[in-house]
């Protein structure tokens, strides 16, 4: 029932789509890092590497909107995070979640900077004549809160992801230990 440390069934889709040590050599962007990425310690699922991979994947996925999977895989080397978990976790950030994330980042950043939460001051926007001018005006006034909000979201999500993965890993390990103990007692008794 358990293959490579993962229960079958629940993770079949994930295990088919995560990068493997062999596919690292095929990716032209990862080829220079292949000698480091093929170390088996980066691909093992254990209590330390999985939470690191979750935190790294969430942080990189939020901070860097483009090529975040490759960057997370490369950053997994020095952080000793699980490469596959880091790569898969970046997929939480996708075209469906980016608009919500940037809106939340703006709201959080504006709150942190104690700015008015209106997206654009209507009186100031009327003074700008062209449509391009309005867009540039909005970008100018929203860039600070969005940048701070993205950083806050990345740190917050990485922290929550790390501790959630650690909690889930520990509770799963405790449950496996309890089942093994009950099995031993049943066989002995």
N, C-alpha and C positions, 0 to 999 in steps of 0.2 A: 504493500500500500504506500510505502514511502520510498521515493526514488530520488536520489541525490539530495536528501534532506528536506524535500518539499512534498507535502501530501498531494497525491494524484487527484485529479478532478478539478479542484479549485484553481490551480495554477497552470492548467494545461495551455491555455491561450498565452499566458505570460511566458512560459518556458519555451514556447515555439518562436516567440518574437524577440526575446532578449538576445543581445549579441553574445557570441561565444568566443573562446580563445582563437578558434580557427577563423572566424569571420573578421577578426581584427586585422589579419594580414591582407584581406581582400579590400578593405577600405583604404583608399588612397590618402585620406586625411589622417588616419590613425597609423599608417604604415611606419612613419618615423618613430613612433612610440611603442611599436609592437614588441620589442624585446622586454620592455618594462611591463606592458599590459598583459603579457602572456604568463606572468608569474602566477602560480596557482593560488597564492594567498589572497590575491585580489578578486578571485572568483568564488571563494568559499563563502558559504552562508554561515556566519557565526554571530554570536551575541554582540560583538564589537563592530564588525564590518557592515552589518545590515543597517543599524541606526545611523551610522556615518554616511552610508550611501543614500538613505532617505533624506537626511538633512542636506547633504551636498546637492542632490538632485533638485530639491525644492528651491534652495538658495540660488543655484545657477539658473534654473528654469525661470525664476522670477526676475532676476537681475538682467540676464542676457536673453532677449527674445529670439535671437537668431542663432542657429547652430548650437543650441544649448546641450544637446545630447552628446556631441563630440567633445565639447569643452568639459562637461561633467565627467566623461570617461577619462580624459587626460588629467583632470584635477584629482581623480580617485587615486592616482599613483602616489603622490606625496601624502595624502591624507589617510592612506591605507583603508579606503572605503571599498565596498563591494562595487565593482564596475557595472555589473548588470543592474543592480538595484538603483544606482545613481542614474544610469541612462534611462531606465524605465520611469523613474520618478519625475524626470523632466517633462514627460509627456502629459503631466497634469496641466501644464501650461500649453494651451493649444488655441487655435483661432476662435473657438467658442468661449473660452474663459478669459481671453485677453481683454475684451472690452469691459467686462465686469471688474477685472483686476485693476485696470487703469482708472476706472471710476472710483473704486474703493481706495486706490492709492491717492487720488486727488483729494478725496474727502478726509482721509487720515492725515495727509500732509498739510492740508489747510487747517485742520484742527490743531495739529502740532505747532504750526506757525502762527496760530491765533488770527487767521485771516477770515474774512467774510466768506461763507461757503457758497455764495452765488458764483456760478461759473464765469460769467462775464458781467461787468457793470453796464447796464443798458445805456446809460447816458454817455459813457465813454465809447461804447461800441457804435453809437449813432454818429459820433464825430469822425469815425473812420469811414471813408467813402467806398472803397472797393471791397469786393468779396474776399480777395486775397489779403487785403489789409485787415479784415476782420479775423481771418484765420490766424494770421501772424500775431495780431493783438492777443487772441485767446492763448496761443502757444506761449507768448511772452509772459502772460500773467499766470498761466497754469503750470509752467515748467518747474518752478521751485517746489510747489506742493506735491506735484507728481513724483519728482525725483526723491524727495524725502519720504513720501508715502511708499514708493517702490522699495526703498531700502528698509523701511520699517516692516513692510509686509514680508520681505525676503528673510529678514532676521527672525521675525515672529513665526512664520511658517516653518522655517528650518528648525527652530527650537521645539515647537510643538510636534513636528514630524519626528525629530530625534527621540523625544521622550515617549511619544505614542508607539513608535517602533520598538523601543526598549521595553515598554510595558507589555506590548503584545508578545514580543519574543519571550520575555520572562514568564508570562502566564501560560503560554503554549508549552514551554519547557517544563514548568511545574506540572501541567496536566499530563504530559508524556511520562514524567517521573512517577506520578501517582498511578497511572495505568500500569506501568511496568511493575511497581511495587505490589499492586493488587494482583497482577498476573502471577508474580512469584509466590505470593501468599496462597493463591488458589492452587498452584501446582504443588506446593509443599504440603498443603493441608488436605 
